[in-house]
Amino acid sequence: MFIGIDHGTTAMRFAGADACFKIPRKEATGFNMTDLARLTPYNTLDDIEGIAVTYSMGDNFSAITSIQNLTNRGLVSREGAGEHTGGGTRVFDEVKKSGIPAVAIPGLHRGSPTDPRFKAYSHQASPEKIGIAYEVTRHLGPDCIVCDISSNTVSLLVKDGRIVGGFDACLFAPGRVHGALDLDAIRAVDNRTISANDAFLQAGVGKTLTEDQQIPALAMFAAMECASLALLAPGAPVALCGSLAEAVEPGVTQLLGTRPLVLDEWTAARGLSAIAEAVFKKRVPDILGITIDLGMDHV
């Protein structure tokens, strides 16, 4: 069997063929590989044939790569947009030490095989969004728009079975917690009253809007991201994922004039599990246009 591990904003999510569980990121500092046994039919790690794992931004590599062959866990730097708790590091290192065949999924950045126009920005999506996109294509086919809405909002376009590009959390639509830095935030950073990362962590609608306006605003901006991506793939079906997908669906449906598919918070982990199976069992040459580099360890 195959396991997917989603390094999410608030929790680590783990999925196999028929089961899933999550651990809050702060609690994941106590993770052990034996925790994965609950996903297997006979409660043993011997059943695990391969793992696909994500870690932070994944911005230092562009191919799906054997976990043994990464430098600095696949990061340019730990500094950047996001909260650092140590849980994701613990999970990554325990998987690497286990000896079980495992690949790390890259994020989307300037080294990725996306439409060059999206490379106006350094980063388009973190690695777990690849798992989400892969799972959505299993439902909607090779052309689709994916919008993941929770603590932050990230949208991707898949066309002809390849990822074209996307909008990262710090670029366009806000989430509940995170968002792009506006004029007030830039001034505060320049005045050194707040760091840029802290400004990002406080730019979501949970901080900037009254409670009654938060879901309508999230729906509007999510619909705007989807509509803009549809310029490159008219008629592509839309999927909403993440913990707030169900809440914003009515507003997105009204604005887009079409009802999107709604998937749950386990979409990334399930998609990553399917990617692990595709890599280690089916031996596919790429995932959504992203090449696979297993190195010599798994030839």
Backbone as CSV, one residue per row, in Angstrom:
resi,resn,N_x,N_y,N_z,CA_x,CA_y,CA_z,C_x,C_y,C_z
1,MET,0.829,-1.184,0.000,0.000,0.000,0.000,0.873,1.247,0.000
2,PHE,0.244,2.398,-0.242,0.990,3.633,-0.428,0.380,4.730,0.448
3,ILE,1.248,5.595,0.950,0.823,6.618,1.905,1.199,8.000,1.397
4,GLY,0.291,8.951,1.599,0.550,10.350,1.300,0.575,11.160,2.573
5,ILE,1.520,12.100,2.663,1.672,12.939,3.854,1.593,14.398,3.443
6,ASP,0.579,15.074,3.951,0.297,16.474,3.637,0.795,17.359,4.775
7,HIS,1.804,18.194,4.485,2.321,19.162,5.455,1.449,20.408,5.354
8,GLY,0.323,20.399,6.049,-0.636,21.489,5.963,-0.283,22.644,6.871
9,THR,-1.076,23.701,6.792,-0.806,24.906,7.576,-0.976,24.657,9.066
10,THR,-2.002,23.901,9.435,-2.281,23.692,10.854,-2.038,22.271,11.323
11,ALA,-1.959,21.305,10.395,-1.836,19.908,10.787,-1.094,19.107,9.730
12,MET,-0.541,17.980,10.168,-0.001,16.981,9.257,-1.107,15.965,9.012
13,ARG,-1.426,15.717,7.749,-2.479,14.762,7.406,-1.871,13.571,6.678
14,PHE,-2.329,12.378,7.048,-1.774,11.139,6.534,-2.909,10.311,5.934
15,ALA,-2.692,9.746,4.750,-3.745,8.960,4.099,-3.157,7.736,3.424
16,GLY,-3.907,6.625,3.526,-3.616,5.425,2.766,-4.792,5.148,1.856
17,ALA,-4.921,3.909,1.437,-5.986,3.566,0.497,-7.370,3.739,1.118
18,ASP,-7.522,3.358,2.389,-8.857,3.335,2.988,-8.958,4.063,4.326
19,ALA,-7.917,4.750,4.742,-7.946,5.392,6.056,-7.110,6.663,6.030
20,CYS,-7.373,7.529,7.010,-6.597,8.754,7.124,-6.655,9.237,8.575
21,PHE,-5.676,10.053,8.955,-5.688,10.682,10.275,-4.822,11.933,10.201
22,LYS,-4.945,12.783,11.208,-4.134,13.995,11.231,-3.578,14.236,12.620
23,ILE,-2.468,14.999,12.653,-1.825,15.383,13.894,-1.560,16.887,13.820
24,PRO,-2.020,17.667,14.796,-1.670,19.093,14.789,-0.160,19.271,14.672
25,ARG,0.264,20.280,13.937,1.689,20.409,13.638,2.558,20.488,14.881
26,LYS,2.101,21.172,15.904,2.910,21.263,17.114,3.056,19.900,17.786
27,GLU,2.003,19.091,17.738,2.058,17.751,18.325,2.861,16.782,17.465
28,ALA,3.029,17.097,16.182,3.775,16.215,15.279,5.255,16.158,15.614
29,THR,5.724,17.020,16.535,7.113,16.931,16.974,7.385,15.613,17.692
30,GLY,6.329,14.896,18.099,6.479,13.596,18.732,6.168,12.431,17.809
31,PHE,6.092,12.682,16.496,5.735,11.650,15.522,6.766,10.522,15.490
32,ASN,6.262,9.282,15.359,7.086,8.112,15.112,6.506,7.333,13.936
33,MET,7.357,6.628,13.194,6.886,5.891,12.025,5.815,4.869,12.391
34,THR,5.851,4.361,13.605,4.831,3.400,14.021,3.431,4.009,13.972
35,ASP,3.331,5.341,14.002,2.029,5.995,13.890,1.352,5.660,12.564
36,LEU,2.156,5.380,11.524,1.595,5.088,10.207,0.969,3.700,10.133
37,ALA,1.276,2.851,11.095,0.755,1.483,11.052,-0.765,1.452,11.099
38,ARG,-1.371,2.482,11.693,-2.836,2.492,11.780,-3.497,2.607,10.408
39,LEU,-2.727,3.006,9.393,-3.276,3.118,8.039,-3.227,1.796,7.282
40,THR,-2.509,0.824,7.808,-2.280,-0.427,7.074,-3.281,-1.496,7.492
41,PRO,-3.550,-2.461,6.600,-4.567,-3.485,6.902,-4.243,-4.326,8.129
42,TYR,-2.960,-4.602,8.364,-2.591,-5.501,9.460,-1.769,-4.782,10.538
43,ASN,-1.872,-3.446,10.542,-1.232,-2.641,11.581,0.277,-2.876,11.641
44,THR,0.905,-2.929,10.458,2.346,-3.140,10.390,2.940,-2.302,9.280
45,LEU,4.137,-1.783,9.501,4.809,-0.963,8.499,5.271,-1.792,7.305
46,ASP,5.299,-3.123,7.447,5.744,-3.980,6.352,4.852,-3.866,5.123
47,ASP,3.619,-3.399,5.316,2.686,-3.285,4.196,2.915,-2.031,3.349
48,ILE,3.743,-1.114,3.818,3.926,0.163,3.121,4.975,0.004,2.021
49,GLU,4.536,0.213,0.776,5.421,0.064,-0.388,6.057,1.376,-0.818
50,GLY,5.451,2.480,-0.463,6.000,3.773,-0.872,5.248,4.917,-0.225
51,ILE,5.923,6.048,-0.098,5.359,7.233,0.549,5.653,8.452,-0.321
52,ALA,4.690,9.357,-0.409,4.920,10.683,-0.998,4.728,11.708,0.111
53,VAL,5.744,12.533,0.335,5.736,13.474,1.451,5.923,14.901,0.937
54,THR,5.340,15.857,1.642,5.556,17.268,1.330,6.196,17.938,2.531
55,TYR,6.957,19.016,2.234,7.612,19.735,3.318,7.715,21.208,2.969
56,SER,7.066,22.035,3.743,7.159,23.480,3.637,6.961,23.946,2.190
57,MET,7.787,24.861,1.712,7.604,25.465,0.392,8.103,24.587,-0.750
58,GLY,9.042,23.673,-0.473,9.575,22.802,-1.519,10.133,23.576,-2.696
59,ASP,10.902,24.647,-2.409,11.301,25.564,-3.475,12.735,25.401,-3.949
60,ASN,13.432,24.340,-3.510,14.821,24.135,-3.901,14.996,22.965,-4.858
61,PHE,13.893,22.431,-5.381,13.959,21.354,-6.368,12.692,21.408,-7.201
62,SER,12.727,20.838,-8.388,11.585,20.965,-9.296,11.073,19.644,-9.829
63,ALA,11.737,18.532,-9.512,11.266,17.203,-9.897,10.811,16.451,-8.657
64,ILE,9.892,15.522,-8.823,9.521,14.616,-7.731,10.735,13.740,-7.459
65,THR,11.289,13.839,-6.267,12.649,13.364,-6.003,12.686,12.410,-4.821
66,SER,13.555,11.398,-4.920,13.784,10.519,-3.782,14.155,11.348,-2.568
67,ILE,13.529,11.066,-1.447,13.766,11.841,-0.226,15.227,11.777,0.206
68,GLN,15.916,10.705,-0.200,17.316,10.540,0.170,18.231,11.497,-0.589
69,ASN,17.745,12.063,-1.683,18.603,12.852,-2.561,18.388,14.355,-2.450
70,LEU,17.648,14.799,-1.439,17.385,16.226,-1.275,18.442,16.904,-0.405
71,THR,18.683,18.168,-0.696,19.537,19.014,0.133,18.660,19.985,0.922
72,ASN,18.938,20.117,2.225,18.194,21.056,3.079,16.690,20.779,3.053
73,ARG,16.335,19.492,2.978,14.941,19.055,2.917,14.172,19.701,1.754
74,GLY,14.891,20.089,0.715,14.246,20.658,-0.461,13.917,22.132,-0.367
75,LEU,14.526,22.835,0.601,14.223,24.253,0.791,15.399,25.141,0.414
76,VAL,15.104,26.308,-0.142,16.116,27.341,-0.297,16.502,27.856,1.083
77,SER,15.483,28.081,1.921,15.698,28.578,3.283,14.445,28.311,4.094
78,ARG,14.606,28.146,5.402,13.443,28.015,6.273,12.769,29.351,6.509
79,GLU,13.470,30.437,6.183,12.875,31.751,6.342,11.821,31.975,5.263
80,GLY,10.746,32.659,5.607,9.735,32.939,4.595,8.349,32.985,5.179
81,ALA,7.357,32.924,4.300,5.965,33.077,4.707,5.455,31.792,5.338
82,GLY,5.135,31.837,6.614,4.588,30.676,7.285,5.058,30.591,8.726
83,GLU,4.427,29.667,9.456,4.761,29.467,10.867,5.601,28.213,10.999
84,HIS,6.656,28.277,11.784,7.584,27.157,11.947,7.369,26.521,13.324
85,THR,6.979,25.231,13.338,6.696,24.557,14.607,7.610,23.367,14.878
86,GLY,8.235,22.805,13.833,9.093,21.642,14.005,8.410,20.323,13.730
87,GLY,7.070,20.317,13.636,6.361,19.067,13.393,6.638,18.492,12.012
88,GLY,6.615,19.346,10.998,6.877,18.874,9.642,8.298,18.362,9.495
89,THR,9.243,19.016,10.171,10.640,18.574,10.134,10.770,17.190,10.733
90,ARG,10.115,16.963,11.847,10.166,15.657,12.508,9.615,14.560,11.596
91,VAL,8.482,14.800,10.973,7.883,13.793,10.090,8.801,13.512,8.910
92,PHE,9.301,14.562,8.268,10.200,14.390,7.127,11.413,13.543,7.507
93,ASP,12.063,13.882,8.613,13.282,13.185,9.000,13.014,11.733,9.392
94,GLU,11.887,11.470,10.041,11.563,10.094,10.421,11.284,9.238,9.172
95,VAL,10.589,9.790,8.191,10.346,9.059,6.945,11.676,8.767,6.247
96,LYS,12.550,9.762,6.205,13.848,9.573,5.545,14.659,8.479,6.228
97,LYS,14.647,8.453,7.569,15.431,7.459,8.315,14.849,6.062,8.223
98,SER,13.563,5.953,7.878,12.877,4.665,7.934,13.376,3.665,6.901
99,GLY,13.894,4.154,5.781,14.310,3.257,4.714,13.189,2.840,3.791
100,ILE,11.963,3.206,4.102,10.844,2.921,3.200,10.973,3.818,1.971
101,PRO,10.798,3.291,0.760,10.896,4.134,-0.441,9.971,5.344,-0.323
102,ALA,10.533,6.524,-0.543,9.746,7.752,-0.372,10.231,8.813,-1.345
103,VAL,9.276,9.591,-1.836,9.602,10.743,-2.679,9.070,11.999,-2.013
104,ALA,9.770,13.104,-2.262,9.308,14.418,-1.845,8.738,15.135,-3.064
105,ILE,7.648,15.828,-2.853,6.976,16.559,-3.923,7.447,18.006,-3.891
106,PRO,7.849,18.569,-5.032,8.285,19.963,-5.034,7.118,20.927,-5.024
107,GLY,7.395,22.161,-4.606,6.437,23.227,-4.816,6.536,23.731,-6.240
108,LEU,5.685,24.685,-6.575,5.739,25.328,-7.886,6.437,26.666,-7.744
109,HIS,7.496,26.864,-8.514,8.317,28.071,-8.405,8.935,28.354,-9.766
110,ARG,9.922,29.220,-9.810,10.478,29.628,-11.106,11.203,28.492,-11.821
111,GLY,11.582,27.450,-11.101,12.222,26.309,-11.741,11.249,25.253,-12.218
112,SER,9.969,25.465,-11.997,8.951,24.464,-12.346,8.532,24.593,-13.814
113,PRO,8.000,23.505,-14.392,7.609,23.525,-15.803,6.218,24.124,-16.021
114,THR,5.982,25.297,-15.473,4.704,25.981,-15.638,4.826,27.043,-16.727
115,ASP,3.699,27.631,-17.099,3.682,28.713,-18.080,4.626,29.821,-17.597
116,PRO,5.575,30.239,-18.451,6.569,31.236,-18.009,5.958,32.535,-17.492
117,ARG,4.754,32.854,-17.919,4.140,34.099,-17.464,3.859,34.095,-15.966
118,PHE,3.605,32.910,-15.419,3.370,32.825,-13.973,4.655,33.052,-13.179
119,LYS,5.800,32.976,-13.845,7.075,33.128,-13.154,7.431,34.589,-12.913
120,ALA,6.478,35.474,-13.185,6.640,36.857,-12.720,6.789,36.880,-11.206
121,TYR,6.235,35.862,-10.537,6.355,35.713,-9.091,7.223,34.493,-8.787
122,SER,7.959,34.556,-7.686,8.924,33.502,-7.366,8.264,32.184,-6.999
123,HIS,7.032,32.243,-6.494,6.415,31.030,-5.953,4.939,30.999,-6.345
124,GLN,4.471,29.821,-6.770,3.083,29.679,-7.199,2.255,28.777,-6.285
125,ALA,2.883,27.804,-5.652,2.130,26.916,-4.753,3.093,26.049,-3.973
126,SER,2.703,25.674,-2.770,3.485,24.743,-1.976,3.174,23.306,-2.398
127,PRO,4.003,22.337,-1.994,3.938,20.986,-2.559,2.612,20.248,-2.392
128,GLU,1.928,20.447,-1.256,0.692,19.676,-1.056,-0.375,20.020,-2.093
129,LYS,-0.251,21.195,-2.726,-1.227,21.560,-3.761,-1.104,20.661,-4.984
130,ILE,0.093,20.082,-5.195,0.259,19.105,-6.282,-0.586,17.866,-5.975
131,GLY,-0.584,17.459,-4.713,-1.427,16.333,-4.322,-2.897,16.638,-4.516
132,ILE,-3.312,17.853,-4.159,-4.704,18.254,-4.360,-5.062,18.217,-5.839
133,ALA,-4.209,18.812,-6.674,-4.488,18.860,-8.103,-4.575,17.463,-8.702
134,TYR,-3.694,16.565,-8.263,-3.699,15.197,-8.796,-5.002,14.486,-8.427
135,GLU,-5.442,14.675,-7.194,-6.694,14.048,-6.759,-7.882,14.633,-7.509
136,VAL,-7.893,15.940,-7.737,-8.997,16.565,-8.453,-9.081,16.058,-9.889
137,THR,-7.940,15.858,-10.549,-7.982,15.342,-11.925,-8.566,13.939,-11.983
138,ARG,-8.457,13.196,-10.898,-9.066,11.862,-10.859,-10.586,11.947,-10.829
139,HIS,-11.108,13.108,-10.414,-12.553,13.337,-10.390,-13.045,14.073,-11.626
140,LEU,-12.284,15.089,-12.068,-12.776,16.008,-13.102,-12.092,15.840,-14.458
141,GLY,-11.018,15.076,-14.516,-10.336,14.891,-15.788,-9.149,15.821,-15.952
142,PRO,-8.544,15.854,-17.152,-7.266,16.528,-17.361,-7.312,18.044,-17.428
143,ASP,-8.521,18.627,-17.511,-8.670,20.079,-17.508,-9.486,20.477,-16.281
144,CYS,-8.912,21.278,-15.397,-9.660,21.692,-14.208,-8.967,22.849,-13.514
145,ILE,-9.749,23.554,-12.718,-9.261,24.637,-11.868,-9.472,24.207,-10.423
146,VAL,-8.439,24.346,-9.621,-8.456,23.882,-8.237,-8.264,25.078,-7.314
147,CYS,-9.163,25.247,-6.354,-9.047,26.340,-5.388,-9.117,25.753,-3.980
148,ASP,-8.042,25.896,-3.245,-7.938,25.357,-1.891,-8.073,26.504,-0.902
149,ILE,-9.098,26.443,-0.049,-9.458,27.568,0.808,-9.513,27.111,2.264
150,SER,-8.632,27.666,3.072,-8.645,27.375,4.504,-7.935,28.535,5.217
151,SER,-6.814,28.247,5.893,-6.046,29.333,6.506,-5.571,30.314,5.449
152,ASN,-5.272,29.796,4.262,-4.953,30.646,3.127,-5.690,30.142,1.894
153,THR,-5.576,30.841,0.794,-6.244,30.454,-0.450,-5.203,30.344,-1.557
154,VAL,-5.184,29.197,-2.231,-4.260,28.946,-3.343,-5.050,28.307,-4.476
155,SER,-4.842,28.782,-5.699,-5.566,28.249,-6.856,-4.590,27.828,-7.938
156,LEU,-4.923,26.720,-8.621,-4.091,26.174,-9.690,-4.934,25.878,-10.917
157,LEU,-4.286,25.904,-12.080,-4.912,25.488,-13.327,-4.190,24.270,-13.875
158,VAL,-4.966,23.225,-14.200,-4.452,22.046,-14.891,-5.106,21.998,-16.268
159,LYS,-4.296,21.868,-17.299,-4.804,21.817,-18.670,-4.072,20.714,-19.420
160,ASP,-4.843,19.857,-20.098,-4.273,18.719,-20.825,-3.391,17.864,-19.914
161,GLY,-3.807,17.741,-18.655,-3.094,16.884,-17.718,-1.783,17.450,-17.203
162,ARG,-1.531,18.736,-17.396,-0.303,19.375,-16.926,-0.652,20.631,-16.127
163,ILE,0.097,20.901,-15.092,-0.128,22.119,-14.315,0.392,23.312,-15.110
164,VAL,-0.497,24.264,-15.356,-0.137,25.466,-16.103,0.467,26.519,-15.181
165,GLY,-0.106,26.687,-13.998,0.385,27.681,-13.055,-0.636,27.948,-11.980
166,GLY,-0.320,28.890,-11.096,-1.244,29.163,-10.014,-0.936,30.440,-9.267
167,PHE,-1.810,30.736,-8.297,-1.673,31.902,-7.426,-1.394,31.422,-6.011
168,ASP,-0.258,31.810,-5.479,0.109,31.397,-4.132,-0.649,32.217,-3.090
169,ALA,-0.527,31.799,-1.823,-1.298,32.399,-0.734,-0.977,33.868,-0.517
170,CYS,0.253,34.286,-0.827,0.629,35.679,-0.544,0.472,36.581,-1.763
171,LEU,-0.259,36.131,-2.789,-0.373,36.911,-4.017,-1.738,37.562,-4.229
172,PHE,-2.833,36.855,-4.002,-4.128,37.313,-4.512,-5.178,37.151,-3.419
173,ALA,-5.920,36.075,-3.440,-7.039,35.904,-2.514,-6.561,35.641,-1.086
174,PRO,-7.184,36.267,-0.099,-6.853,35.959,1.289,-7.496,34.646,1.722
175,GLY,-7.005,34.127,2.825,-7.666,33.022,3.504,-8.185,33.514,4.836
176,ARG,-8.541,32.576,5.709,-9.018,32.972,7.031,-7.907,33.633,7.848
177,VAL,-6.668,33.161,7.708,-5.565,33.640,8.544,-4.545,34.455,7.747
178,HIS,-4.167,33.985,6.565,-3.074,34.584,5.799,-3.599,35.372,4.610
179,GLY,-2.765,36.271,4.110,-3.145,37.020,2.919,-2.007,37.866,2.399
180,ALA,-2.232,38.514,1.265,-1.227,39.385,0.668,-1.015,40.631,1.520
181,LEU,0.176,41.186,1.441,0.483,42.406,2.184,-0.085,43.621,1.444
182,ASP,-0.993,44.341,2.109,-1.573,45.527,1.491,-0.760,46.764,1.883
183,LEU,-1.261,47.938,1.535,-0.522,49.179,1.771,-0.217,49.388,3.249
184,ASP,-1.212,49.145,4.102,-0.977,49.318,5.541,0.119,48.382,6.040
185,ALA,0.096,47.138,5.540,1.098,46.161,5.972,2.493,46.561,5.499
186,ILE,2.592,47.035,4.261,3.894,47.459,3.735,4.448,48.610,4.560
187,ARG,3.582,49.549,4.916,4.026,50.671,5.759,4.504,50.188,7.127
188,ALA,3.771,49.235,7.688,4.151,48.711,9.005,5.494,47.984,8.934
189,VAL,5.721,47.235,7.849,7.008,46.562,7.673,8.122,47.590,7.510
190,ASP,7.890,48.604,6.690,8.901,49.643,6.483,9.215,50.385,7.776
191,ASN,8.193,50.541,8.624,8.399,51.225,9.907,8.977,50.312,10.978
192,ARG,9.156,49.051,10.618,9.723,48.036,11.512,8.875,47.808,12.753
193,THR,7.572,47.987,12.596,6.666,47.663,13.704,6.185,46.224,13.621
194,ILE,6.462,45.559,12.493,6.077,44.167,12.303,6.974,43.574,11.223
195,SER,7.229,42.275,11.301,8.001,41.634,10.235,7.079,41.319,9.059
196,ALA,7.654,41.115,7.889,6.846,40.779,6.719,6.107,39.460,6.933
197,ASN,6.776,38.483,7.567,6.128,37.206,7.805,4.953,37.351,8.761
198,ASP,5.128,38.122,9.821,4.024,38.343,10.761,2.867,39.082,10.086
199,ALA,3.213,40.008,9.196,2.157,40.710,8.456,1.361,39.740,7.602
200,PHE,2.046,38.811,6.941,1.381,37.770,6.151,0.478,36.911,7.024
201,LEU,0.951,36.576,8.211,0.192,35.718,9.120,-1.026,36.418,9.725
202,GLN,-1.142,37.720,9.518,-2.267,38.471,10.081,-3.116,39.148,9.007
203,ALA,-2.924,38.775,7.754,-3.604,39.469,6.657,-4.870,38.762,6.174
204,GLY,-5.254,37.680,6.831,-6.478,36.983,6.437,-7.724,37.718,6.894
205,VAL,-8.858,37.277,6.357,-10.113,37.973,6.652,-10.507,37.860,8.123
206,GLY,-9.965,36.850,8.821,-10.243,36.731,10.245,-9.746,37.910,11.046
207,LYS,-8.766,38.633,10.506,-8.219,39.818,11.168,-8.725,41.116,10.557
208,THR,-9.072,41.085,9.271,-9.336,42.339,8.561,-10.817,42.672,8.388
209,LEU,-11.705,41.686,8.583,-13.133,41.904,8.344,-13.960,41.442,9.528
210,THR,-15.160,41.981,9.643,-16.094,41.501,10.661,-16.542,40.096,10.304
211,GLU,-16.999,39.364,11.290,-17.322,37.951,11.085,-18.356,37.741,9.989
212,ASP,-19.349,38.612,9.893,-20.410,38.427,8.911,-19.934,38.658,7.479
213,GLN,-18.786,39.313,7.316,-18.264,39.592,5.978,-17.179,38.616,5.537
214,GLN,-16.735,37.756,6.436,-15.577,36.921,6.127,-15.861,35.881,5.034
215,ILE,-16.916,35.107,5.167,-17.215,34.079,4.165,-17.576,34.708,2.820
216,PRO,-18.421,35.762,2.770,-18.671,36.396,1.470,-17.401,36.902,0.792
217,ALA,-16.468,37.443,1.568,-15.223,37.936,0.977,-14.368,36.786,0.464
218,LEU,-14.261,35.725,1.253,-13.507,34.555,0.798,-14.095,33.993,-0.489
219,ALA,-15.417,33.923,-0.556,-16.075,33.405,-1.763,-15.790,34.292,-2.962
220,MET,-15.861,35.615,-2.762,-15.622,36.527,-3.880,-14.205,36.395,-4.418
221,PHE,-13.222,36.421,-3.542,-11.840,36.352,-4.014,-11.511,34.981,-4.604
222,ALA,-12.046,33.910,-4.016,-11.835,32.581,-4.591,-12.422,32.502,-5.992
223,ALA,-13.640,33.026,-6.167,-14.270,33.031,-7.489,-13.460,33.861,-8.477
224,MET,-12.890,34.968,-8.016,-12.069,35.805,-8.887,-10.817,35.054,-9.348
225,GLU,-10.178,34.326,-8.444,-9.014,33.535,-8.858,-9.414,32.482,-9.887
226,CYS,-10.514,31.788,-9.629,-10.971,30.758,-10.567,-11.313,31.356,-11.926
227,ALA,-12.006,32.501,-11.915,-12.403,33.141,-13.168,-11.181,33.602,-13.954
228,SER,-10.162,34.092,-13.268,-8.970,34.550,-13.976,-8.213,33.377,-14.594
229,LEU,-8.130,32.265,-13.899,-7.471,31.087,-14.468,-8.266,30.534,-15.648
230,ALA,-9.588,30.696,-15.612,-10.429,30.220,-16.708,-10.160,30.961,-18.017
231,LEU,-9.501,32.113,-17.971,-9.106,32.799,-19.202,-8.193,31.923,-20.058
232,LEU,-7.419,31.060,-19.400,-6.485,30.188,-20.105,-7.080,28.827,-20.422
233,ALA,-8.242,28.535,-19.877,-8.907,27.245,-20.131,-10.406,27.432,-19.995
234,PRO,-11.032,28.121,-20.966,-12.474,28.379,-20.878,-13.269,27.088,-20.727
235,GLY,-14.197,27.104,-19.789,-15.053,25.942,-19.585,-14.484,24.883,-18.673
236,ALA,-13.253,25.062,-18.185,-12.673,24.058,-17.288,-13.492,23.974,-16.004
237,PRO,-13.831,22.769,-15.555,-14.594,22.637,-14.308,-13.757,23.058,-13.107
238,VAL,-14.447,23.440,-12.038,-13.799,23.983,-10.846,-14.014,23.044,-9.671
239,ALA,-12.987,22.893,-8.854,-13.102,22.158,-7.595,-12.668,23.057,-6.450
240,LEU,-13.441,23.044,-5.373,-13.084,23.749,-4.142,-12.657,22.711,-3.112
241,CYS,-11.535,22.969,-2.463,-11.011,22.046,-1.465,-10.662,22.831,-0.203
242,GLY,-10.350,22.108,0.856,-9.941,22.758,2.092,-11.064,22.881,3.093
243,SER,-10.719,23.299,4.302,-11.672,23.305,5.407,-12.816,24.291,5.215
244,LEU,-12.653,25.318,4.360,-13.707,26.311,4.150,-14.424,26.150,2.812
245,ALA,-14.110,25.082,2.090,-14.692,24.900,0.754,-16.215,24.834,0.801
246,GLU,-16.748,24.066,1.726,-18.203,23.909,1.809,-18.877,25.232,2.158
247,ALA,-18.229,26.014,3.029,-18.826,27.275,3.461,-18.892,28.297,2.329
248,VAL,-17.879,28.327,1.477,-17.852,29.349,0.423,-18.534,28.891,-0.861
249,GLU,-18.875,27.608,-0.949,-19.427,27.075,-2.210,-20.656,27.836,-2.712
250,PRO,-21.655,28.164,-1.876,-22.811,28.892,-2.410,-22.433,30.235,-3.040
251,GLY,-21.542,30.969,-2.400,-21.127,32.250,-2.947,-20.336,32.102,-4.229
252,VAL,-19.449,31.099,-4.291,-18.673,30.853,-5.507,-19.594,30.417,-6.640
253,THR,-20.553,29.559,-6.338,-21.504,29.107,-7.351,-22.276,30.289,-7.938
254,GLN,-22.738,31.177,-7.085,-23.494,32.333,-7.557,-22.642,33.228,-8.458
255,LEU,-21.394,33.444,-8.071,-20.539,34.348,-8.826,-20.054,33.741,-10.145
256,LEU,-19.748,32.460,-10.136,-19.249,31.818,-11.353,-20.364,31.341,-12.271
257,GLY,-21.554,31.160,-11.708,-22.668,30.664,-12.517,-22.586,29.186,-12.802
258,THR,-21.781,28.471,-12.061,-21.666,27.024,-12.199,-21.289,26.444,-10.845
259,ARG,-21.788,25.257,-10.557,-21.551,24.649,-9.238,-20.239,23.868,-9.258
260,PRO,-19.288,24.225,-8.404,-18.018,23.497,-8.359,-18.140,22.187,-7.588
261,LEU,-17.230,21.290,-7.868,-17.069,20.095,-7.048,-16.471,20.519,-5.715
262,VAL,-16.984,19.984,-4.617,-16.460,20.303,-3.288,-15.829,19.047,-2.693
263,LEU,-14.550,19.154,-2.350,-13.823,18.056,-1.720,-13.354,18.490,-0.332
264,ASP,-12.950,17.527,0.484,-12.691,17.822,1.896,-11.213,18.053,2.193
265,GLU,-10.898,18.163,3.482,-9.547,18.492,3.917,-8.540,17.376,3.668
266,TRP,-9.002,16.193,3.307,-8.117,15.054,3.083,-7.671,14.938,1.628
267,THR,-8.092,15.869,0.789,-7.828,15.772,-0.644,-6.337,15.694,-0.944
268,ALA,-5.534,16.529,-0.307,-4.092,16.531,-0.575,-3.465,15.201,-0.193
269,ALA,-3.746,14.713,1.012,-3.129,13.460,1.468,-3.545,12.294,0.583
270,ARG,-4.810,12.258,0.189,-5.257,11.176,-0.710,-4.570,11.274,-2.071
271,GLY,-4.467,12.495,-2.585,-3.780,12.667,-3.858,-2.322,12.277,-3.778
272,LEU,-1.664,12.597,-2.664,-0.268,12.214,-2.491,-0.112,10.704,-2.389
273,SER,-1.058,10.047,-1.746,-1.034,8.578,-1.709,-1.128,8.004,-3.121
274,ALA,-2.004,8.584,-3.941,-2.141,8.132,-5.332,-0.874,8.429,-6.129
275,ILE,-0.215,9.550,-5.832,1.056,9.855,-6.500,2.112,8.826,-6.134
276,ALA,2.191,8.441,-4.856,3.155,7.423,-4.443,2.925,6.119,-5.195
277,GLU,1.662,5.741,-5.358,1.362,4.520,-6.106,1.770,4.657,-7.575
278,ALA,1.497,5.827,-8.159,1.853,6.052,-9.564,3.362,6.006,-9.761
279,VAL,4.113,6.526,-8.791,5.571,6.567,-8.906,6.191,5.194,-8.693
280,PHE,5.822,4.511,-7.613,6.512,3.280,-7.227,5.921,2.011,-7.832
281,LYS,4.641,2.018,-8.157,4.011,0.821,-8.712,3.798,0.923,-10.220
282,LYS,3.229,2.042,-10.658,2.918,2.201,-12.081,4.094,2.727,-12.887
283,ARG,5.089,3.293,-12.201,6.311,3.798,-12.841,6.009,4.806,-13.944
284,VAL,5.123,5.743,-13.670,4.770,6.768,-14.654,5.968,7.714,-14.850
285,PRO,6.095,8.352,-16.024,7.242,9.231,-16.275,7.124,10.601,-15.631
286,ASP,5.892,11.028,-15.346,5.706,12.344,-14.731,4.359,12.394,-14.035
287,ILE,4.175,13.402,-13.215,2.910,13.682,-12.533,2.495,15.103,-12.879
288,LEU,1.421,15.232,-13.659,0.911,16.552,-14.056,1.994,17.399,-14.721
289,GLY,2.902,16.742,-15.461,3.971,17.442,-16.152,5.232,17.623,-15.332
290,ILE,5.222,17.216,-14.073,6.398,17.319,-13.203,7.178,16.014,-13.292
291,THR,8.441,16.091,-13.678,9.238,14.891,-13.888,9.532,14.183,-12.565
292,ILE,9.981,12.935,-12.673,10.268,12.102,-11.506,11.732,11.718,-11.535
293,ASP,12.433,11.905,-10.415,13.846,11.590,-10.298,14.041,10.736,-9.051
294,LEU,14.103,9.425,-9.266,14.286,8.522,-8.144,15.770,8.285,-7.840
295,GLY,16.664,8.712,-8.733,18.078,8.457,-8.518,18.401,6.986,-8.647
296,MET,19.520,6.594,-8.112,19.961,5.194,-8.229,19.373,4.312,-7.146
297,ASP,18.777,4.925,-6.114,18.333,4.129,-4.963,17.174,3.206,-5.309
298,HIS,16.361,3.591,-6.318,15.143,2.817,-6.581,15.079,2.323,-8.027
299,VAL,16.237,2.237,-8.697,16.242,1.789,-10.097,15.877,0.317,-10.169
